[in-house]
Amino acid sequence: MPAGRPRESMVAVDGGTGGVRAVQLVLDGGRVRVAHWVDVDTYAASGAAAAGSASGDDGGAALARALDAVIEQFGTHRIGLVTAPGNVEYCLLEVPPMLWSRGEKDVAEAIRWEVGQQLRWSVEEAELAAWPLPVAMRNGANAVAVAARRTGIASVVEAIETRHIECEHVEPAANALIRACRASLDASPEPIWAVLDLGCSGSRLYVAVDDVPVYSREIRGSGREWTRLIARELRIPEGLAEQYKRRYGIGSTERGCRSAGGLERLSEAALPGVLLSVLKRSLQELAADVERAYRFVMEQYPQRQVRGLVLAGGGSRMPGLSAWIGEALGIHVAQARADNVLDVSPSHPLGRPEMYALMAGCVGLALGEIAS
């Protein structure tokens, strides 16, 4: 990153079911500092974590209120948005090389029909973008197209514009996360690696070759699903189950908990093993989905090696998860971290992996603008 006058990024916003996050970065003397950041937990605020929420709030209203609160805290009119994974699909395509010399809109229109053949919903609802792969796959695919559902983007953009602020940029989560998480792995040039974004309502894997996303797929398992499994098996409120998940996480060996009312007789040391027992099947499904995605990309790029996996999103904060997935897959797994990305001290909230992993999407969006 070039040195020069301090340069301030747009406010990068990442909003999902679990929360709304925003960050603004400053490039100063070749170092990237955090100007301001905020995280609003809408999962807890909406009452979704409480068993039998009587409010009827499905999280949408809480999301709008949180986004409103986030915007109020930044003294700027420049906003960018990371697309929510549930509103986006990624498609592999064969695109004539000469097409890339045209403008972005021309490329999007040219691939619209091809993308429409792969979507589960009408392409007429989609905003499209695409980028070329660094090297064509064995199956002939040489580009990735991303289709973002217009309705999913519009609801957040409208919430921003009600405050008379224009949303000037929208970026796919794949690009933002790859940019923010690349430094979290000590990898050789042009490896196959991936970011697993573990969200509240769903999870998605983004596989990259070096710095380019080449494949994406939905992954079974989510933070909310794990919380509900714990609550049901241990017969406790979902709010308490969420606390256990975040505080104790999973252990290296499982331990059963079969008797009703037996939880109070368990020591804190036993809880990680109990939670592993409860979540093991779901975690095995998650690992199987990740392995299938890696195998597909390895078949397309047989000369390249897998170098690891980076965990991002709120679900990545569960203690013991990185170690369990790493052992299940036989690869290095690390939580996203700010090292070699942001100039922050270890005591800064974004200097801690558990917070940086949560903020990685909006950090990646801000990095993309400030370094361009």
C-alpha positions in Angstrom: 0.0 0.0 0.0 1.5 3.4 -1.0 2.5 6.0 1.5 1.1 9.6 1.2 -1.5 11.8 2.6 -3.9 10.1 5.1 -6.8 8.7 3.2 -10.1 7.8 4.8 -12.3 5.0 3.5 -16.0 4.9 3.1 -18.1 3.5 6.0 -18.2 -0.2 5.1 -21.4 -1.9 6.4 -22.0 -5.6 6.7 -25.5 -6.5 7.9 -27.0 -9.9 8.4 -29.4 -11.9 10.6 -27.0 -11.9 13.6 -26.0 -8.2 13.5 -24.9 -5.1 11.8 -21.2 -4.2 11.7 -19.5 -1.1 10.2 -15.9 0.1 10.0 -14.1 3.1 8.6 -10.3 2.8 7.9 -7.6 5.3 7.4 -4.5 4.7 5.2 -1.7 6.8 6.7 2.0 6.4 5.9 1.4 3.0 4.4 -0.3 1.8 7.5 -4.0 1.0 7.8 -5.6 2.2 11.0 -9.1 1.9 12.3 -10.9 5.3 12.4 -14.1 4.0 13.9 -16.0 0.8 14.1 -19.3 -0.5 15.6 -21.0 -3.8 16.1 -24.7 -4.1 16.9 -25.9 -7.6 17.9 -29.4 -7.9 16.4 -29.7 -11.6 17.2 -29.9 -10.9 20.9 -31.6 -7.5 20.5 -34.5 -9.0 18.5 -35.2 -11.6 21.2 -34.4 -14.4 18.7 -32.1 -16.0 21.2 -34.8 -16.3 23.8 -37.0 -19.4 23.8 -40.5 -18.7 22.6 -40.0 -15.0 21.8 -43.4 -13.4 22.2 -42.6 -10.2 20.3 -43.2 -11.6 16.9 -40.1 -9.8 15.7 -38.4 -11.9 13.1 -35.3 -9.9 13.2 -36.1 -7.6 10.3 -37.2 -4.6 12.5 -34.3 -5.1 14.8 -31.9 -5.1 11.8 -33.4 -1.8 10.6 -33.0 -0.3 14.0 -29.5 -1.5 14.3 -28.5 -0.1 10.9 -30.1 3.2 11.8 -28.0 3.3 15.0 -24.8 2.4 13.1 -25.3 5.2 10.6 -25.8 7.8 13.3 -22.4 7.1 14.8 -20.4 8.0 11.6 -19.8 11.6 10.5 -19.9 10.8 6.8 -22.2 10.5 3.8 -20.1 7.8 2.1 -21.5 4.2 2.7 -20.6 0.9 1.1 -22.4 -2.4 1.6 -21.3 -6.0 1.8 -24.0 -8.3 0.3 -25.6 -10.8 2.7 -24.8 -14.4 1.8 -28.5 -15.5 1.8 -29.2 -13.0 -1.0 -26.4 -14.1 -3.4 -25.6 -17.0 -5.6 -22.3 -17.7 -7.4 -22.1 -19.3 -10.8 -19.2 -20.8 -12.8 -19.3 -19.8 -16.5 -17.3 -20.0 -19.8 -16.9 -16.4 -20.9 -15.2 -15.4 -24.2 -12.0 -13.6 -23.2 -12.7 -10.7 -25.5 -15.8 -9.9 -23.4 -13.6 -8.5 -20.5 -12.6 -5.6 -22.6 -16.1 -4.2 -22.5 -17.6 -2.2 -19.7 -19.0 -3.8 -16.5 -22.6 -3.3 -17.6 -22.0 -4.9 -21.0 -20.4 -7.9 -19.3 -23.3 -8.3 -16.9 -25.9 -8.2 -19.7 -23.9 -10.7 -21.9 -23.8 -13.3 -19.1 -27.4 -12.7 -17.9 -28.9 -15.6 -19.8 -26.2 -18.1 -18.8 -26.5 -17.1 -15.1 -30.3 -17.5 -15.3 -29.8 -21.2 -16.2 -28.2 -21.8 -12.9 -30.2 -19.7 -10.5 -33.0 -21.1 -8.2 -34.9 -17.9 -8.7 -35.6 -15.5 -11.6 -32.5 -13.7 -13.1 -34.8 -10.7 -13.6 -34.6 -10.2 -9.9 -30.8 -10.1 -9.9 -28.0 -7.5 -10.0 -25.0 -9.2 -11.7 -21.2 -8.9 -11.6 -18.4 -11.2 -12.7 -14.7 -11.7 -12.7 -12.3 -13.9 -14.6 -10.5 -16.8 -13.0 -6.7 -16.6 -12.8 -6.5 -19.9 -14.8 -9.4 -21.7 -16.5 -10.7 -24.8 -14.7 -10.3 -28.2 -16.2 -14.1 -28.2 -16.9 -13.7 -25.1 -19.0 -15.1 -22.6 -16.6 -13.0 -19.4 -16.7 -15.2 -16.9 -14.8 -17.3 -16.5 -11.7 -20.6 -14.6 -11.9 -22.3 -13.3 -8.8 -26.1 -12.7 -8.8 -27.4 -10.6 -5.9 -31.1 -10.7 -5.3 -32.3 -7.1 -5.8 -35.0 -7.3 -3.0 -32.4 -8.4 -0.5 -30.1 -5.5 -1.3 -32.9 -2.9 -1.6 -34.2 -3.4 2.0 -30.8 -2.4 3.5 -30.1 0.3 0.9 -33.5 1.9 1.6 -32.7 1.9 5.4 -29.5 3.7 4.6 -31.2 6.2 2.2 -33.9 7.1 4.7 -31.2 9.0 6.5 -30.4 10.9 3.2 -27.2 9.0 2.7 -26.4 7.4 -0.6 -25.1 3.8 -0.7 -22.4 4.3 -3.3 -21.0 0.8 -3.5 -22.1 -2.8 -3.0 -19.6 -5.7 -3.0 -20.0 -9.5 -2.9 -19.0 -11.0 0.4 -16.6 -13.3 -1.4 -14.3 -10.5 -2.5 -14.4 -8.7 0.8 -13.7 -11.8 2.9 -10.9 -13.1 0.7 -9.2 -9.6 0.9 -9.6 -9.4 4.7 -8.5 -13.0 5.5 -5.7 -13.7 3.1 -3.0 -12.7 5.6 -4.5 -15.1 8.2 -2.7 -18.0 6.6 1.0 -18.5 6.0 0.6 -19.9 2.5 2.9 -20.3 -0.5 2.1 -18.4 -3.7 -1.1 -19.4 -5.5 -2.5 -22.0 -3.1 -6.0 -23.3 -2.8 -7.5 -21.9 0.4 -10.9 -20.8 1.7 -12.8 -18.6 4.0 -15.7 -20.3 5.9 -18.2 -17.6 6.9 -20.2 -19.0 9.9 -23.3 -16.8 10.2 -26.3 -16.7 12.5 -28.8 -18.1 10.0 -26.5 -19.8 7.5 -22.9 -20.5 6.5 -21.0 -20.2 3.2 -17.6 -21.2 2.0 -15.5 -19.1 -0.4 -12.7 -21.0 -2.1 -9.8 -19.0 -3.6 -6.7 -19.5 -5.7 -4.3 -17.0 -4.3 -6.4 -13.8 -4.0 -9.2 -14.7 -6.5 -12.5 -16.4 -5.4 -13.0 -19.3 -7.7 -15.9 -21.2 -6.1 -18.6 -20.8 -3.4 -21.2 -23.0 -1.9 -23.6 -23.0 1.0 -22.5 -25.1 4.0 -24.8 -26.9 6.4 -24.7 -25.6 10.0 -25.2 -22.1 11.5 -24.9 -20.3 14.8 -28.7 -20.3 15.4 -29.0 -24.0 14.5 -26.2 -24.9 17.0 -27.8 -22.8 19.8 -31.2 -24.5 19.3 -29.6 -27.9 19.3 -27.9 -27.2 22.6 -31.1 -25.7 24.1 -33.2 -28.7 23.0 -30.8 -31.4 24.2 -29.9 -29.8 27.5 -33.5 -28.5 28.1 -32.4 -24.9 28.7 -33.5 -21.5 27.3 -31.9 -20.6 24.0 -30.4 -17.5 25.6 -28.5 -19.6 28.1 -27.5 -22.1 25.3 -26.0 -19.2 23.4 -24.0 -18.2 26.4 -22.7 -21.8 26.9 -21.7 -22.0 23.2 -19.8 -18.7 23.2 -18.1 -19.2 26.6 -17.3 -23.0 26.7 -17.4 -24.1 23.1 -16.5 -27.7 22.2 -13.9 -30.0 23.6 -11.6 -32.6 22.0 -13.7 -35.5 23.3 -17.4 -35.8 23.6 -19.3 -36.5 26.8 -23.0 -37.4 27.0 -25.7 -35.7 29.1 -28.8 -37.9 29.1 -30.7 -37.2 32.3 -33.2 -34.4 32.6 -32.1 -31.9 35.2 -28.6 -33.3 35.1 -27.0 -30.1 33.9 -26.5 -28.6 37.3 -24.4 -31.6 38.3 -21.9 -31.0 35.4 -18.8 -29.0 36.1 -17.6 -26.3 33.8 -14.8 -28.5 32.7 -17.3 -31.1 31.4 -19.4 -28.7 29.4 -17.1 -28.5 26.3 -17.4 -32.3 26.0 -21.1 -32.2 26.4 -21.5 -29.5 23.8 -19.4 -31.5 21.4 -21.7 -34.5 21.9 -24.7 -32.4 21.1 -23.2 -30.7 18.0 -21.1 -33.5 16.6 -23.4 -34.6 13.9 -24.0 -31.1 12.7 -20.3 -30.4 12.7 -19.6 -33.6 10.8 -22.0 -32.4 8.1 -20.3 -29.1 8.0 -16.9 -30.7 7.6 -18.2 -33.0 4.8 -19.5 -30.0 2.9 -16.2 -28.2 3.1 -14.3 -31.3 2.1 -16.5 -31.8 -1.0 -15.9 -28.2 -2.1 -12.1 -28.5 -1.7 -12.1 -31.8 -3.6 -14.0 -30.1 -6.5 -11.5 -27.2 -6.7 -8.5 -29.6 -6.4 -9.8 -31.6 -9.3 -10.0 -28.4 -11.4 -6.5 -27.3 -10.3 -4.5 -30.5 -9.7 -1.1 -28.7 -9.7 -2.1 -26.6 -6.7 -2.1 -27.6 -3.0 -4.6 -26.8 -0.3 -3.0 -24.5 2.3 -5.7 -24.1 4.9 -9.0 -22.6 5.9 -9.9 -19.4 7.6 -12.9 -19.1 9.9 -14.9 -15.8 9.9 -18.3 -14.7 11.1 -19.9 -14.9 14.5 -19.9 -18.7 14.6 -16.1 -18.7 14.4 -15.9 -17.4 18.0 -16.9 -20.7 19.5 -13.9 -22.0 21.5 -12.5 -25.3 20.2 -14.1 -25.0 16.7 -10.9 -24.3 14.7 -9.1 -27.2 16.3 -12.0 -29.6 15.7 -12.4 -28.7 12.0 -8.7 -28.8 11.4 -8.5 -32.3 12.8 -11.6 -33.4 10.9 -10.2 -32.1 7.6 -6.5 -32.7 8.2 -5.6 -29.1 7.2 -4.5 -26.0 9.0 -7.5 -24.0 10.2 -7.2 -20.5 11.7 -9.6 -17.8 12.9 -9.4 -14.6 10.9 -7.0 -12.1 12.5 -5.8 -8.5 11.9 -2.1 -9.4 11.8 -0.4 -7.9 8.7 -3.7 -6.2 7.8 -4.5 -3.5 10.3 -2.2 -1.4 12.4 -3.8 -2.1 15.8 -2.4 -3.2 19.1 -3.4 -6.6 20.6 -5.4 -4.7 23.2 -7.6 -3.1 20.6 -10.9 -4.9 20.0 -10.1 -5.5 16.4 -6.7 -6.8 17.4 -8.5 -9.8 18.9 -9.3 -12.6 16.5 -12.8 -13.2 17.9 -13.8 -9.6 17.0 -11.8 -9.3 13.8 -13.4 -12.5 12.4 -16.8 -11.0 13.1 -15.8 -7.7 11.3 -13.9 -9.3 8.4 -16.5 -8.6 5.8 -16.7 -4.9 6.3 -12.9 -4.6 6.9 -12.4 -6.3 3.5 -14.8 -3.9 1.8 -13.0 -0.8 3.3 -9.6 -2.2 2.4 -10.7 -2.6 -1.2 -11.5 1.0 -1.5 -8.7 2.5 0.5 -5.9 0.5 -1.3 -7.2 1.2 -4.8 
